[in-house]
Structures are given as structure tokens and as C-alpha cells.
Amino acid sequence: AAESPTLLDVMPIAYADLVVSNVAAATQQAKSGQPLAVSWTVANQGIGVTNTNTWSDTVALATDALGQNVVATLGAFQHSGQLDVNGSYARALDVTLPEGIAGTYYVVVSTGGPFEFVYTGNNSAVSSAVQVELTIPPDLTVTDIVGPADSLAGATIDVQWTVRNAGAGN
């Protein structure tokens, strides 16, 4: 009898290995609170078909090029259908940037769900830098408030008012 000097891993099924690549974000006119076009590709580089037919790709926003300091999740987008070995799919959609941000950001796309054995370290990828400009905010002001001179406790009253934008933004 003899014993192997290395460990042997036994898997119940052939594993998939989902890999995110080609994460791109539109870099022109990125503004807080506005839509941003994002695209990415997910491929199965494993030895088996995905064992589930639905999972989600998550799009987030980070402040670092490694995508580790996530400041906002921009959405989770469901994929339907199994993914064959060497198969892939591409997604392109608009996500809305958070209000009130400005500076350099990176879009992070992550996927997962199917059985991947130990091959989960490549389930996310990061875009190149996106310069986000602060959208000029509105300045809403309430004016011309009109209400009754008196009223009974618990009674319904009519109140009228006007709201105008005194700021430069819509």
C-alpha cells in the first residue's frame, strides 16, 4: 500500500469557472445622479456547464483601481440560462450614479452563484478610471403659502403653496 504525498480533491460535479472581463464605462459626461453606460463580459473557463441557470451580476462603484473600496452598489442584473464550457455572454446597460459625488471612480462588476469549486478569485473585474462631475443641484424654495386664518382642531384644511427653483440646476 502507498499514500499520495499530495491532497486529492473530489468534486460532486464538474465545476464552472466564471470570469468577468472587458468592464467598460462611458467616460464622457459622467455626472452625479445621471445614467452611466456600462458593459462587461462573463465567460465560463471551467470544465463543466454551470449547475444553475440563473445568477446575478452586480455592478458597484469604487474609489480605488483595485475595486476594493466600494462606495455604492449600482444594481444587480440577473442572467438566465446555463453557460457552457468556453461560453460567454456580454451585457451593456445604463446604471444611475449616486447624487452628490464627484471625482475619480471605478466601476466594479462581480458575478457568482454556480458551483466553481475553488475558482472564485476571478469573479470580478474593474473598469478604467471614470471622472465624475458634480451635477449642478437645484435650489427649491417654497413661496406664497396660503392657509386659513383659523381652523378647528382635527378639521381638514386647504393649504396652497408655490415651489420655485432658485438654483442653476434642473
Backbone as numpy.savetxt, mean C-alpha at the origin, in Angstrom:
# Nx Ny Nz CAx CAy CAz Cx Cy Cz
24.76 -49.23 9.75 23.91 -48.04 9.75 24.80 -46.80 9.75
24.28 -45.72 9.16 25.02 -44.46 9.13 24.05 -43.31 9.26
24.57 -42.18 9.66 23.75 -40.99 9.85 24.32 -39.87 9.00
23.42 -39.12 8.39 23.85 -37.99 7.56 24.41 -36.88 8.44
25.47 -36.21 8.03 26.02 -35.13 8.84 25.20 -33.83 8.74
24.25 -33.75 7.81 23.43 -32.55 7.65 21.97 -32.86 7.92
21.23 -31.82 8.22 19.80 -31.98 8.46 19.06 -32.21 7.15
17.96 -32.90 7.23 17.12 -33.16 6.07 15.75 -32.55 6.35
15.30 -31.68 5.46 13.98 -31.07 5.61 12.98 -31.85 4.77
11.87 -32.22 5.39 10.81 -32.93 4.69 9.61 -31.99 4.61
9.11 -31.79 3.39 7.98 -30.89 3.18 6.74 -31.70 2.81
5.58 -31.25 3.28 4.35 -31.97 2.95 3.94 -31.78 1.49
4.35 -30.66 0.89 4.03 -30.36 -0.51 5.20 -29.61 -1.13
5.22 -29.57 -2.45 6.24 -28.76 -3.13 5.95 -27.28 -2.84
6.99 -26.54 -2.60 6.81 -25.15 -2.20 6.86 -24.19 -3.40
6.15 -23.08 -3.20 6.26 -21.94 -4.12 7.30 -21.00 -3.54
7.79 -20.09 -4.32 8.69 -19.05 -3.85 8.30 -17.76 -4.56
7.46 -16.98 -3.90 6.98 -15.73 -4.50 8.05 -14.66 -4.37
8.35 -14.01 -5.49 9.38 -12.97 -5.55 8.76 -11.71 -6.12
8.88 -10.60 -5.39 8.38 -9.32 -5.87 9.53 -8.60 -6.59
9.23 -8.04 -7.75 10.26 -7.30 -8.50 9.61 -6.17 -9.27
10.44 -5.36 -9.88 10.00 -4.28 -10.77 9.01 -3.31 -10.12
9.23 -2.99 -8.84 8.35 -2.02 -8.18 8.69 -0.64 -8.73
7.68 0.02 -9.26 7.89 1.36 -9.83 6.75 2.27 -9.40
7.09 3.51 -9.16 6.10 4.52 -8.81 6.33 5.73 -9.68
5.25 6.34 -10.13 5.36 7.56 -10.94 6.05 8.62 -10.09
7.08 9.22 -10.62 7.83 10.19 -9.83 7.50 11.63 -10.18
6.76 11.84 -11.24 6.40 13.20 -11.61 5.10 13.60 -10.91
5.10 14.76 -10.34 3.91 15.34 -9.74 3.34 14.52 -8.57
4.18 13.86 -7.78 3.70 13.15 -6.60 3.35 14.19 -5.53
2.08 14.20 -5.12 1.62 15.19 -4.15 0.84 14.52 -3.04
1.00 15.04 -1.83 0.29 14.49 -0.69 -1.22 14.53 -0.93
-1.89 13.46 -0.48 -3.33 13.38 -0.62 -3.83 13.08 -2.02
-2.92 12.88 -2.97 -3.29 12.65 -4.36 -2.94 11.23 -4.80
-3.52 10.74 -5.91 -3.19 9.40 -6.41 -1.75 9.32 -6.92
-1.16 8.14 -6.75 0.18 7.85 -7.24 0.11 6.52 -7.99
0.57 6.51 -9.24 0.57 5.28 -10.05 1.72 4.38 -9.58
1.38 3.11 -9.29 2.36 2.13 -8.81 2.20 0.85 -9.62
3.32 0.19 -9.93 3.26 -1.10 -10.62 4.31 -2.03 -10.03
4.08 -3.35 -10.18 5.01 -4.35 -9.70 4.74 -5.69 -10.37
5.67 -6.61 -10.17 5.54 -7.96 -10.71 5.78 -8.96 -9.58
5.02 -10.03 -9.57 5.23 -11.14 -8.63 5.42 -12.40 -9.46
6.50 -13.15 -9.17 6.80 -14.38 -9.90 6.94 -15.53 -8.90
6.65 -16.74 -9.35 6.84 -17.94 -8.56 8.11 -18.64 -9.03
9.16 -18.55 -8.22 10.43 -19.18 -8.55 10.65 -20.46 -7.74
9.56 -21.02 -7.20 9.66 -22.23 -6.39 9.63 -23.48 -7.24
9.43 -24.62 -6.56 9.39 -25.91 -7.26 7.98 -26.46 -7.38
7.00 -25.68 -6.89 5.61 -26.13 -6.96 4.65 -24.99 -7.21
3.46 -25.34 -7.66 2.37 -24.39 -7.86 1.94 -23.88 -6.48
1.48 -22.63 -6.39 0.99 -22.11 -5.11 -0.14 -22.99 -4.59
-0.13 -23.24 -3.29 -1.12 -24.14 -2.71 -2.42 -23.44 -2.37
-2.49 -22.14 -2.54 -3.73 -21.39 -2.37 -3.97 -20.60 -3.65
-5.21 -20.22 -3.84 -5.51 -19.47 -5.07 -5.87 -18.02 -4.81
-5.75 -17.55 -3.55 -5.93 -16.14 -3.26 -4.93 -15.71 -2.19
-4.38 -14.53 -2.37 -3.54 -13.89 -1.37 -3.49 -12.42 -1.71
-2.88 -11.63 -0.87 -2.84 -10.19 -1.08 -1.42 -9.67 -1.26
-1.31 -8.65 -2.08 -0.09 -7.87 -2.21 -0.37 -6.57 -1.44
0.55 -6.19 -0.57 0.38 -4.98 0.23 1.31 -3.90 -0.26
0.78 -2.69 -0.43 1.56 -1.54 -0.87 1.68 -0.60 0.31
2.92 -0.21 0.63 3.17 0.67 1.77 4.12 1.78 1.35
4.28 2.75 2.24 5.15 3.88 2.01 6.20 3.90 3.13
7.47 4.01 2.75 8.56 4.02 3.72 9.43 5.25 3.53
10.19 5.57 4.56 11.09 6.73 4.50 12.52 6.33 4.21
12.80 5.03 4.07 14.17 4.59 3.81 14.22 3.70 2.58
15.38 3.66 1.94 15.55 2.93 0.69 15.46 1.41 0.87
15.59 0.91 2.09 15.45 -0.52 2.34 13.99 -0.91 2.59
13.13 0.08 2.77 11.71 -0.18 2.98 11.37 -0.69 4.35
12.19 -0.41 5.33 11.97 -0.93 6.68 11.21 0.04 7.59
11.32 1.34 7.34 10.62 2.32 8.16 9.31 2.71 7.48
8.34 1.82 7.56 7.04 2.03 6.92 6.24 3.07 7.73
5.75 4.08 7.03 4.98 5.14 7.69 3.49 5.08 7.35
3.13 4.35 6.31 1.71 4.24 5.94 1.50 3.03 5.06
0.39 2.34 5.27 -0.04 1.28 4.36 -1.02 1.92 3.38
-0.74 1.75 2.10 -1.54 2.40 1.06 -2.62 1.49 0.50
-2.58 0.22 0.87 -3.64 -0.69 0.43 -3.15 -2.12 0.32
-4.11 -3.04 0.36 -3.86 -4.47 0.14 -4.72 -4.87 -1.06
-4.10 -5.55 -2.01 -4.76 -5.84 -3.27 -4.72 -7.34 -3.52
-5.90 -7.94 -3.63 -6.02 -9.39 -3.72 -5.63 -9.92 -5.09
-4.89 -11.02 -5.06 -4.60 -11.78 -6.27 -5.46 -13.03 -6.23
-6.08 -13.36 -7.35 -6.91 -14.56 -7.44 -6.33 -15.48 -8.51
-6.21 -16.75 -8.18 -5.71 -17.75 -9.10 -4.36 -18.30 -8.65
-4.18 -19.58 -8.82 -2.89 -20.19 -8.48 -1.82 -19.70 -9.44
-0.58 -19.77 -8.98 0.55 -19.31 -9.79 1.47 -20.49 -10.03
1.63 -20.85 -11.31 2.48 -21.98 -11.69 3.95 -21.68 -11.45
4.76 -22.71 -11.43 6.21 -22.56 -11.36 6.65 -21.73 -12.57
7.47 -20.74 -12.35 7.95 -19.79 -13.36 6.85 -18.89 -13.92
5.68 -18.92 -13.31 4.60 -18.02 -13.72 4.75 -16.69 -13.01
4.07 -15.68 -13.52 4.12 -14.36 -12.89 2.86 -13.58 -13.23
2.66 -12.51 -12.50 1.60 -11.56 -12.82 2.12 -10.16 -12.53
1.57 -9.19 -13.24 1.95 -7.79 -13.06 0.71 -7.01 -12.64
0.91 -6.05 -11.76 -0.19 -5.19 -11.30 0.21 -3.74 -11.53
-0.76 -2.93 -11.88 -0.57 -1.49 -12.01 -1.85 -0.82 -11.55
-1.73 0.09 -10.61 -2.91 0.76 -10.08 -2.50 2.06 -9.41
-3.50 2.82 -9.01 -3.26 4.08 -8.30 -3.55 3.87 -6.82
-2.67 4.40 -5.98 -2.88 4.43 -4.54 -2.90 5.90 -4.14
-3.55 6.21 -3.03 -3.62 7.60 -2.59 -2.59 7.84 -1.50
-1.74 8.85 -1.72 -0.73 9.21 -0.73 -1.41 9.86 0.47
-0.81 9.72 1.66 -1.39 10.35 2.85 -1.38 11.88 2.73
-2.32 12.50 3.41 -2.38 13.97 3.47 -1.23 14.50 4.31
-0.74 15.67 3.97 0.20 16.38 4.82 1.63 15.90 4.82
2.03 15.07 3.85 3.42 14.60 3.82 4.19 15.32 2.72
5.49 15.39 2.91 6.38 15.95 1.89 7.77 15.39 2.15
8.53 15.20 1.08 9.89 14.69 1.24 10.13 13.49 0.35
11.19 12.74 0.68 11.58 11.57 -0.09 10.96 10.32 0.54
10.27 9.55 -0.28 9.62 8.32 0.18 9.92 7.20 -0.80
9.62 5.97 -0.38 9.83 4.78 -1.19 8.58 3.91 -1.08
8.14 3.36 -2.21 6.99 2.46 -2.22 7.49 1.04 -1.99
6.87 0.34 -1.04 7.25 -1.03 -0.69 6.08 -1.94 -1.04
6.34 -2.98 -1.82 5.31 -3.96 -2.15 5.72 -5.30 -1.54
4.79 -5.90 -0.78 5.02 -7.20 -0.14 3.91 -8.16 -0.54
4.26 -9.43 -0.62 3.26 -10.45 -0.93 3.50 -11.64 -0.02
2.57 -12.57 -0.02 2.72 -13.77 0.78 1.39 -14.43 1.03
1.44 -15.64 1.50 0.23 -16.40 1.78 0.39 -17.86 1.44
0.81 -18.19 0.22 1.03 -19.60 -0.13 2.22 -20.19 0.65
2.26 -21.50 0.74 3.36 -22.20 1.39 4.63 -21.98 0.60
5.68 -21.42 1.29 6.94 -21.12 0.63 8.13 -21.77 1.34
7.86 -22.67 2.28 8.90 -23.34 3.03 9.74 -22.27 3.74
11.01 -22.14 3.45 11.87 -21.15 4.10 12.18 -19.98 3.17
11.51 -19.91 2.02 11.85 -18.92 1.00 10.92 -17.70 1.04
10.90 -17.04 2.20 10.03 -15.86 2.35 10.83 -14.56 2.41
12.14 -14.62 2.31 12.97 -13.43 2.42 12.96 -12.53 1.20
12.33 -12.96 0.12 12.28 -12.16 -1.11 10.85 -11.78 -1.47
10.00 -11.69 -0.47 8.59 -11.40 -0.70 8.27 -9.92 -0.76
9.29 -9.07 -0.74 9.02 -7.64 -0.87 10.12 -6.98 -1.67
9.78 -5.84 -2.24 10.74 -5.05 -3.01 10.37 -3.58 -2.85
11.35 -2.72 -3.13 11.19 -1.30 -2.88 11.44 -0.53 -4.18
10.67 0.52 -4.40 10.83 1.37 -5.58 12.03 2.30 -5.40
12.35 3.00 -6.43 13.33 4.07 -6.31 12.66 5.23 -5.57
13.43 6.24 -5.25 12.93 7.37 -4.46 11.81 8.11 -5.19
10.82 8.52 -4.42 9.71 9.32 -4.92 9.70 10.63 -4.13
9.82 11.74 -4.82 9.77 13.05 -4.17 8.31 13.48 -4.09
7.82 13.63 -2.87 6.43 14.00 -2.64 6.37 15.47 -2.22
5.55 16.23 -2.92 5.34 17.64 -2.58 4.07 17.77 -1.75
4.10 18.71 -0.84 2.92 18.99 -0.02 1.87 19.68 -0.88
0.67 19.12 -0.92 -0.43 19.75 -1.63 -0.87 20.97 -0.83
-1.05 22.07 -1.51 -1.48 23.29 -0.83 -2.84 23.03 -0.20
-2.95 23.22 1.11 -4.22 22.89 1.78 -5.25 24.00 1.65
-6.51 23.65 1.81 -7.55 24.68 1.87 -7.54 25.32 3.26
-8.27 26.39 3.42 -8.47 27.02 4.72 -9.96 27.33 4.82
-10.70 26.37 5.33 -12.15 26.51 5.39 -12.55 27.38 6.58
-13.41 28.35 6.30 -13.85 29.31 7.30 -15.37 29.34 7.32
-15.94 29.22 8.51 -17.40 29.28 8.67 -17.77 30.75 8.89
-18.74 31.22 8.11 -19.20 32.61 8.22 -20.72 32.64 8.17
-21.29 33.76 8.44 -22.74 33.99 8.31 -23.57 32.93 9.02
-23.33 32.78 10.32 -24.12 31.82 11.10 -25.42 32.49 11.51
-26.54 31.83 11.21 -27.86 32.36 11.53 -28.63 31.28 12.28
-29.13 31.64 13.45 -29.94 30.73 14.26 -31.04 31.51 14.96
-31.93 30.82 15.61 -33.02 31.53 16.31 -32.49 32.30 17.51
-33.19 33.35 17.86 -32.81 34.16 19.02 -33.05 33.40 20.31
-34.08 32.56 20.35 -34.33 31.74 21.54 -34.99 30.44 21.12
-35.02 29.49 22.05 -35.56 28.16 21.75 -35.88 27.48 23.06
-36.70 26.44 23.00 -37.02 25.64 24.17 -36.05 24.48 24.27
-35.72 24.09 25.47 -34.81 22.96 25.68 -35.37 21.71 25.02
-34.53 20.99 24.25 -34.93 19.76 23.59 -35.65 19.97 22.27
-35.91 21.21 21.91 -36.62 21.49 20.66 -35.64 21.46 19.49
-36.14 21.14 18.32 -35.34 21.18 17.09 -35.29 22.61 16.59
-34.10 23.05 16.16 -33.97 24.40 15.63 -33.32 24.34 14.25
-33.51 25.38 13.47 -32.86 25.52 12.17 -31.66 26.45 12.33
-30.52 26.00 11.80 -29.31 26.81 11.81 -28.79 26.85 10.38
-28.39 28.03 9.94 -27.82 28.19 8.61 -26.43 28.78 8.76
-25.53 28.39 7.86 -24.18 28.93 7.87 -23.59 28.83 6.48
-22.51 29.55 6.29 -21.79 29.54 5.02 -20.35 29.13 5.30
-19.81 28.29 4.43 -18.41 27.90 4.54 -17.71 28.37 3.29
-16.58 29.07 3.46 -15.83 29.50 2.30 -14.37 29.09 2.48
-13.69 28.94 1.36 -12.29 28.56 1.37 -11.45 29.83 1.25
-10.77 30.18 2.34 -9.92 31.36 2.36 -8.48 31.02 2.01
-8.22 29.72 1.70 -6.85 29.29 1.40 -6.58 29.21 -0.09
-5.35 28.83 -0.42 -4.95 28.74 -1.81 -5.23 27.36 -2.42
-5.42 26.34 -1.58 -5.67 25.00 -2.09 -7.13 24.68 -2.22
-7.45 23.75 -3.09 -8.83 23.33 -3.26 -9.27 22.47 -2.09
